[in-house]
């Protein structure tokens, strides 16, 4: 977020040893509601103490472009290979993102980013993170965040990882973007956060059209059920530990191989453990495990519950100001979905990503990464489910923010 560097007249290295990964001060900056103590000095002097406007509009851009050699094909669950396959792929631009954030009062901050292009999808803008945060509600020391955010940010924010490879289990478990509120507070050595969200993501809305015609408002949620979650974090010597829990509802799966969304609301439960630590300030490790229970989920087998497990382990090594190296191991077992003949057999993953970043400047880097798929192919079908194709890749490209 180079807008912060411009606002406070500091280098990006203050918050990042190797962007986008945060260092200790970067985490403190975020905990201080995305501001420094002297934030008032960066506001325009308009002679009104009740108005805080930055001297310049705080905007930043992040852009990525890659070339990738890979295994991997596109499969239709009914007919099999679609013919969409490329062993060498120019993925440029891979991502173009507009970011902004500003303190609006002594306790309120706004943050958002919009995606102009991602993964080859052009033609529309998608807003992902977009929230207001008050860091001391009614003087209680409780922070409140309202808007769009990733539930998984309570553990390990995906946006600041060094690897191109993602934290797969967060996406599979459905704990990424949603709309809602988070309340958090520290109690001595323990940090507590609890939240509630709509539970249906951020890409849908629904008209209010009965009675009446062309009503001006929209529903962001299509039912009254909500998703409730919480995390407790604490330090155990040099190790940071966290316990996470979530309960909510999701729509059932129906149709051929469970590939369509059903109409029933079904219960989901998640229990998680996360851990992280550093060695000599150079090596940073982290690990996550999530146990998932999807109750009465498949319309084809009413009353049957499905448990599955996933997690990841990662290590980042900040060699010097020009080189950073990363490893990320993803593992997910499809558990009770194994043998169901549904697309949820595809939950399983077993892969190791090894990456290196070379920094031309603090905010411009070359990215090198390979991903080793440790699962065996499961050819067969219909239905074409499970691990139909290997997913090795080798990637090179650029990542910049300005």
N, C-alpha and C positions, 0 to 999 in steps of 0.2 A: 504494500500500500504506500507507494512513494509520495502520495499527498501528505502523509504524516511527516516525511523528511522535509518537504518544502515548508509545511506549516511551522515546524519547530526548529528549522535550520540545523538539522543534524543528519548524519550519514545513516543509511539503512543498516549499517553494521551495529548500530546501537541496539536494535531489536532482533537482528538476524545474524547468526554466525555464518549461515549459508542459506540464502533465501530459497523457498519461503519458510523454512524451519525457524521457529522462534527460539531465541535463547532465554535465559532467566529474566532479563529485563523486558524482553518482548512479552513474556507471560505476565509480568507485573504491570506493564502498560495496558494490556487487555483487562486485567483485574481492576485497574483504576478507571474503568469505563472509557477506554480508548482515548486517553488524554494525559498530558503532563501537568504538573502542578501549576505551571505558568501559562496555562491555556488562555487566560484572559488577555495576556499580552499579545496574542496572535489575532485578536479580534479588532475590527475596525472601530476607531474612536468616533462615535456619532453623538456623544454627549448625552447618552441615554443608558443608564446602568442596567435597565431592564431589557436591553436588546443586545444579543451577541451574534454578530455576523462575521465570519472569517474575512480576512483582508483580501483573499482570493478564493475563488470557488474551488473547494477541495476535490479534485477529480484525478483519477489515475487509470492507466490502461495496463492490462496484462495480456500478453499474446504468446501463443505457442505454435510451432510448426515442426512436423516430423516426417521422416522417411522410415518406413518399417517393412522389414522382410519377415514373413510369418507363415505358419501353418494356420489353418482355420477356414471353415466354410460356413455358408448360410444354409440351414436346414429348415424345411417345412415339416411340421409335426406329422402331417398326413402323407405328403408325397415324397419326402426325403430331400436330397440335395437340390437346391434351386438353380445351381450354376453360378451363383455369386461367390467367387473365390479369387483371391489374388495373392500370389506369393511375394509380390513386391508392391508397395502401396505408398503413394505420396499423400500424406495427411497434413495438408497445408492450405489454409490455416486449420489447426486442430481446435484452437480456442481463441476467441477475442472477447475480453471482458472489461466492462467499465465499472469502476469502484468509486465510492464516495463515503465519507463519514465526517461528522462534525459534532462538537459539543454545542448544545443549544441552551443550556443553563448550567448552574452549579452542579446539578445532579443528573441531567438528562442528555443522552447522546443518541444520535441516529446513525445507522450504518446500512448500506445496501450495496449490492452489485448486480449488474445485468449482463447477460450473455448475448452478444451479437451473433456469434457463430460458435458451434460446438459439434465436433465429430461429424463434420460435413453438412450439418443442418443449417441452411441459410434461409433468410426470408422472414424471420420473426425474432423478436427479442424476448428472452425469458428472464424474469427476475427471480433469483434464488434467495440468498440472504437479504432480508429487509426487516429491520426491527428498531423499535425504540427501547432504550434501557434507562431506568431510574435506579441509581445505586444506593439510595437510602430512603425507602418508602416510609413516610410519616415519622422519620427520625428513628426507626427501629433497627437500622443496620441491615435490613433485608433489601436485596437487589431484586428488581423485577424487570423481565425482558418480555416484550409483547411484539409478535409479528411472525415472520417466517424464519426458520432456523433448522439446523440439523440436530435431532435428538442425540445423535452420536457425538456431537461436539462436547458433550459432558465428559466423554472419555478421551478420544483422540481425534481432533479435527482433521477431516480428510483434506481440506484445502491447504494445509501447511505441510503435507508429507513431501519428502524428497523424491520418492519413487513415482514413476509414471503408473505402475501397477497400483490398483486401488485396494482399499481394505474391504475385501469382497463380502464378508459376513454382514457388514452394516447394510449393504444394499439388499442382500438376500433376506435379511430379517426385517426389512422395512423400517429402519430407525434413522433414515436420512431426513429429507426435507418434509416439514409439516408446519401447520399454522397453530399457534397457541401462545402460552405464557409459561415462563420459568421463574420461580422464586428461589433465591439462594442466600445463604448466610454462613459465615464462619462461626464455629463454637470452639474456641481454643484451637487444638490441633486437628479438629475435624471440620471439613467443609460439607455442608448439606445443600443439595439442590433437588427441588421437586417441581413437576410440571404437568400440564394437561394440554393436549392438542386435539384437533378435530379428528385426526386419524385417517384422513383420506388424501394426504399429500397436498400439493400446492398448484396443480395444473387444472383443476376443475372448478366450475361454479354452476349454479342451477337457478333458473328463473323463478320468480314469484309471480305466477300468472293466473291464479284463481282465488277469488273472483277478480275480474278486472282485465285490462288489456295493456300490454307494453308497460308493465310496472317498472319504475326506475331502479329498484333495488335487486340484489342477487343474494342467494344463499351460497356461502362458501362450504357448507357441510350439508350432506343429504340425509342425515339422521341425528338424533340427539345423543347417541352413544359417543363417548370420548375415550381417548387413550391417556392413561395416567402412568407416570414414571418418576423415578427418583434415583439419585446416586449419593453415596457417602464416600468421601475421600479422606485419606489420612496418611501420614508418613510413619513408616516402621523402620527406623534407622535410615539407611541410604535409599530405601525403596519406597516409592509412592504407590499406595494401594487404593483400589476403588471397588465398591460393591454397587451393582446396578440392578434395578428391577423395573419391569413394565407390565401393565395389564391393559387390555383393550379389546377391540373387536375388529375384524376384517371380513370382507365379503368372501363367501365360499367359492370354490372352484368347480366348474361344471363343463359340460361339452366333451368333445373327443379329447382324450388324454388330459383332461382337466385344464384345457387351454383357454377356456372362456371364464369370465367372471360371473359368478352366480348371484342370486338375489338374497340369499340368507346371510344374516350377520352371525359370525362365528367368533368364539373367544380365542385370544392369543395371549400367551404368557412368555416372558423372557426373564431369565436370570443371568447376570453377567459378573465377571471378575476381570479387573484390569490391573496392570502393574507396570511400572517404569522406573528408570534410574539412569545415572550417569557414572562414568568411570574417568577420573582425571580430567573432566571437562571436555574430553575429546570424543569419547564413545558414549552414545546415548542409545539405550535399549528400551523396548516397550513390548507389551503382550496383552492380548485380549482374548477372552473366551466367553461365548454366549450359548446358553442352553435354551432352546426354543420349543414351545408346545403349542401346536395349532389344533384346537379341539373341534371335532365334528366338521372337518374342513372340506372334504370331498363329497359332493352331492351323490357320487356313485356309490359311496359306502357310508351312509348316514349313521351317526352315533360313534364313529371310530375316530380316535385321536391320533395325532402324528407328532412325534418328538424327533428333533434333529439338533445337531451340534455344529458349531463353527467357531473359528478363531484365527488369529494371526500372531506372528512374532516378527519383530523388526529390529534392525540395528543400523544406526547412522554413525559414521566415523568422519569427523571434521578434521581432515589432515592438515590443512593450512588455509590461507585466505583464497587460494585458487582451486583447491580440490576437495571434494566431499564424496564419500562412498557409502552406498546403502545396500542392505539386503532385506528382503521382505518375503516371509514364508506364509502362504495362505493355505488353510486346511478347513474343509467342510465335509461332514458326513451326512448323507441324505437320510440316515436313520430309518424311521418307519416308512418313508416314501420308497425305499428300495423295493423293486419288484412290483410297484403299483401300476406301471405302464403309463405314468403321467409325466408331464414336463417337470415335475418337482424332483424326479430322479436326477435332473440336471443341477440340483443344488450342490452336488459334490464337486470339490475342487481340491487339488493337491499340487501346488506350484511354488517355485522359488524364483524370485526376481532379484537380479544383481545389477546395480546401477552405479554410475559415476557421473558427477557434475563438474565441469570445468568452468570457472567464473572468469570471463573476459573482464567484467566489471562487477561491482557489487550487485547490480540489477540485471545483468545479462549473462546467461550461461549456456553452454553446450551440454546436451543430455545424451548419455550413452546407457543403454539398458538391454539386458537379455532376460527372457523369461523361460524357464524350463518347466514344462508340463510333465508331472510325475505320474499322471493317471494313464491307464491303458484305454485305447479306443474301444467303444462298445457298439460296433456296427450291427445293424439289424433294424427291423421295422417293417411295416408300420405297427404301432406308432414309433416315430423317430425321436426318441427321448434318450436321456442319459448323456454320456460323453461320446458323441458320435465322431468327433474329430479332435486331434491333438491341437494344442494352443501354444506352441512355442512361438517366440518372436524375438527379433533383434531390432533395436530402434536407435536412431540418431536424430538429433534435431536441436532446436533452440527454444529457450524459455526466457522471456524478458518482461520487465515491468517498468513503467516510466510515468 
